[in-house]
Amino acid sequence: MLWASAIAVAEVTVRDDYGQTLRLAKPAQRIVSLAPHLTELLFAAGAGSQVVGVSEHSDYPPAAKSLPRIASATRVDLEAVLERAQAAGVGLMVTISTRVREFNELRSLVDAHDNVFCSVGTHPHNAAEEPDIMVEELVELARHPKVVAIGEAGLDYHYDNSPRDVQKKSFRTHIAAARETGLPLVIHARDADSDIARMLEEETKKGAFPFVLHCFTGGADLAHRGLALGGSISFSGVVTFKNAEALRDIALAVPSDRLLVETDAPYLAPEPLRGKTNEPALVVHTASRLAVLRGARERSPKRSRKAAVEPEREHFASSGRLGRTPAGRRPAKVETRAP
């Protein structure tokens, strides 16, 4: 199944049926996701009434729930997900890479759909499977006109599916690729706030690079240090959960030009659909909740589909790739998130 996540940078103003407006963000990178365990950082730029993007881990292996992979998804399944995303106002989508060696699968997918883009990279869970990925290889693959991001890469100390030293080496390799290509790095950070922040600071001294802390469930310190380095932060449906007050406090403190929302589908469906299979179309619930928290009147999902997005493409516009398409507090304690 294709789920959804998007990357784009732009100022986003949402206007509801009653003419009320809310400036959601002027992101320097936006990401929304599409796919079996992937992320959707929705908020992105858009054209007309559509949101600019959606992204996913389309090459992620079947997880504990034996979710189908994109490679085995039926055409009907894929098209249905894309149609629902479009109906919800999601225009462009980015499917997130989790294994460089399976990039050809992603390439086939994005080449077959004008509104789907992709990243290239190795997820920390799979770092031990691909320990010798080189910066040059990532840069070369990123030359494909529909690659708009590097990653998903980072550190996961919750599962430790790959040795930590291997995860760190892979993370630095992806950072170097993001720096060289100028494409945003999609960062996976779980139970590794201190090391993620330290490595980002160390690497930024070598030269700045764009990045987004995706599906953020970390603490205020990581958020502060990431923002100080120029990064963006994306929140998934977790921010709508009842016991996520600390995470909502962090979301409220993020500048609007650095704020993104996503799905991390097929997990973490937002309230009121928690426990259901997540997909790009549901990101409107997360966006609506954050809009309320930031002072706007809550809009129903139906109205959200009609939201007008007025972008100023700043980040991905520089690559010219998206334009090719037609159309001091403790870390947040929240429910265990998906892998």
N, C-alpha and C positions, 0 to 999 in steps of 0.2 A: 504494500500500500504506500502511496505517496502521501506524505503528511504536510509539511510546509514550514518555511522560514525565509525571511528576506533580508537583504542587506541593502541599505541605501542611506544616503545622507541628505537631509533636507529639513526645512522648517515645516512643521505640519500643523495646520489649523483645522480643527474639526468644527463644522457648523451643523447644528441640528435643525429639525423642522421648524423650530420657533425662532431661528435666526441667532441663537446664542452661540458664541464661539469659544473655543478653548485652544490655546496654543500648546500642543502636546510636546513638540520638540523641534529642534533644528539640528538633528544629529549629524555628526561627522562620520558616522557609519550607522547603518540600520540593518538589522538582520531579522529575518523571520524564517521559520523553517518548515520543511516538508518531508517527512518520511519516517520509517520505522526507527524509532528512537532518534529523534533529531530534535532540533530546536527551531522554534519559530520566533524570531525576534521581529515582531511586527510593529510597525510604526513607520517606517519608511516613507519614501516619497511616492507620489502617485500622479496619475494623469486623469484629469476629469474627476470622476467620483471613485476612482480605484486607488487602492493602496499599492505602493510600489513593490512590495515584495513579500516573499515567503520562502522559508528554507527548511531543509530536512537532512536527516542522516539516511539517505536512501540506500547506502551500502552497508548499513549496520546489520550485524548478524541477528538472527532470531534470538531474542532475549529469553528471560525466564518464562515469559508468557507466550513463547513460540509465535511471535508476531511474524506475519509474512514479509518477506523482503521485496523490494521493488522489482528485483529481477524475476520474481515468481508471481508478482501481482498481475491480475488480469487487466486487459485494456479497459474493461468496464469499470473495475475498481479505481484505476488511476484517473480515468476521465471523470468519474463521479466525484472524486475528491477535488479535482481541479474545478469542476463546475460549481461545487458548493463554495469553494474558496472565492471564486469570482462573484457569486451571488452575494457573498458577505462583504464584498468590496475589496478583496485582496487581488491586486493586479498581477504583479510580478513575483516570482518565487525563486528561492535559492535552495538547492538541495545540498546538504553538507556532507563532505567527504569524511570518512572515518578510517579508510585504508587507501593509501596511495596506489597500492598494487591493483586496486579495483576501480581505478579512475576511468577505465574504458567503459564501464557500466554507466557511470555518471554521464560521461560524454555522449553516449548513445541516447540517454534520457533527455538531456538538455537540447541536443541537436534535433530531437523529434518534437519539441514544444517551444514555440517562440517566447512564451512567458515564463519559462523555467531556466534558471541559471544555476551555477554550482560553485563550490569551493574546492580546494585540493589540499589534502593533509591527512595525518594519521592521529586518531584519537588516542589519548593516554592509555586507555584500556588495551589498545593494540600496539603500543610502542615496542613491546618485546618481539612482536611478530615482524616488525619492520624497523629493526635497530639501525640499519645503515642508510636510511633515507638521507639524501644529500640536499643541501641548499640549491645547488644547480639543477637538480631534478625537479624540485618544486617550482623553481623559477621558470623552467622550460615548459612544464605542464600548464603553468599559469598564463602562458602566452595564448592559450585558447581563448577566443573572443567572448566566451560565455562564462569564464572563470572570473568571479568577482570578489573572492576572498581566499585567505589562507587558513587552513585548519579544518576541523576542530582539533586544537592541540591544548596542552596544559598539564595539570597535575591532579590526580585523583588518589587521595590517601584513605578514602573510605573503603574502596574495594581492593586497592593495590593489586590490580590484575597484572600489572607490569612492575618490575623492580623500580624503585624510586629514582635510582641513578639513571636508568634508561629513560624514564619519563622526563627527567630534567634535560638530558641531552637532546631528546626529541623536541622538547619545548623550545630550547635555544635555537635549534635548527629552523623551526618554523618562524620564530621571531626574526631571524636573519632574512628569511625569504620574504616576510612581510615588509621588512625595511627596504629590501632591494626592489621589490615590485611596487611598493606603495599601496598594496591591497590590504584591507583590514584583516587582522588576525582574530579569529573566533576562539575565545579562551574558555576552556573547561576548567573550573576550579572547585574542588570539593574536599573539604576538611584539610585544606592546604593553604589557607589564607596567608600565613607568614611567608612561606617560600614563594608563593606566586608574587606577592608584593615586592619582596626583596629582588627577585629575578627581573621583574619588570623595571625596577629602578636601576639595577645594574646594567641591563641591556639598553635602556633609554640613554644612558651616558655615552653609549657607543654611537647613538644616532636614533632619533625619534622614529616611531612607527605607529600606524593607526591600529587600534584594537577595541574589542568589546568584550566585557565580562558577561558571558551569556548565562541564562537561567540562574541569575544571581540568588544565592541563599547564604552568602557569606556574612561577615560582620562589618560594622561601621568603619573599622580601620582599613580594611581592604578597599571598601568603596571610596573612602577619602583619598587613599594613596593612588588608586587607579584613576580617579578623576583629576588629581593633581598632575598626573602624567599626560593628560589629554584624552584619556579613554572614555568610552561610553559604557553604560550599564543597562542590561536588559532583564526584565522581570517576566516570569512565567505565571501560570495559573496559581502557583503557590502563594503569590501575594494576595489572593482572594480568600485563602483558607482562614478559618476562625482563629487558629492559634498563631497566626503570622504577624502579630502586632509589631514586633521588633523589626521585621522585614518591611512592613508598610512605613514605619518611621524612616527607614533608610530611603525608601522610594520617594517619600515626600521631600527629602533633603537633596535629592539629585537635581541639578539644574535641568530645566526643560530641554536645553539643547544637547543633553547627554542621555536622555531617557528613552528607552525602547521597551517594547513588550513583545512577548513571544509565546509559543505554545510548548515547545520541547515535546511535541507530539511523538508517539501516541500516548505519552504519559501526562500526568498533571493537568487534567482537564479542569478548568476553572469552575468555581461555584457559579451557577447552581447545578452544574453538570459533573461535579466531582465524582470520580469513580468510573466515568464513562470513557470510551476511547476518544482521545483528543485528536483534533485535526485543525488545520489552518482556519477554517470558518469560525471556530469557537474563540479565536483570539479577541473578538469584539467584546466578549464578556470581561476579559482582563483589562482591556483598554477602557471600557466603560467604568469599571470599578476605580481605576486610577484617576479617571477624569473626575469622579465624584470626590475622591480624596483630595484632589487638587483644586476643589472649589467649583466644579461644574455640575449642573443638574444631570442626574443619571439618564442615559438614553437607552431605550430598549434595543435588543439586537436588531430588530426590524428597522428601527430608525438609523442604527449604526450603518446599515448597508447603504443608506442614502447619504452618509456623511461625505462632505466635500473635502478633498485633500488638496491643499495648495502648496506644493513643494518648491523649494529652491535647491535643486540638486547641487550638492557641493562636493561630495566625496566620490561616489562612483561615477558621477558625471565627468570627473576628470579623466577617467579611463575611457570614457566614450562608449562603454560596453552596454550599459543599461539602455542607452539611447538607441541601440540597434533594434530594440524590441518595438513592435507596433504596439498598437494598443498598450568615641570614648565610652560607647555602650558595648555590652557583650555581643558576641555574634548572635545573629537571629537563630532562635531555636524553633525549628519548624518540622513538619512531617518529613520523613525520609523521602528524598526525591529519587527519581528514576536513575539508572546507571548513566 
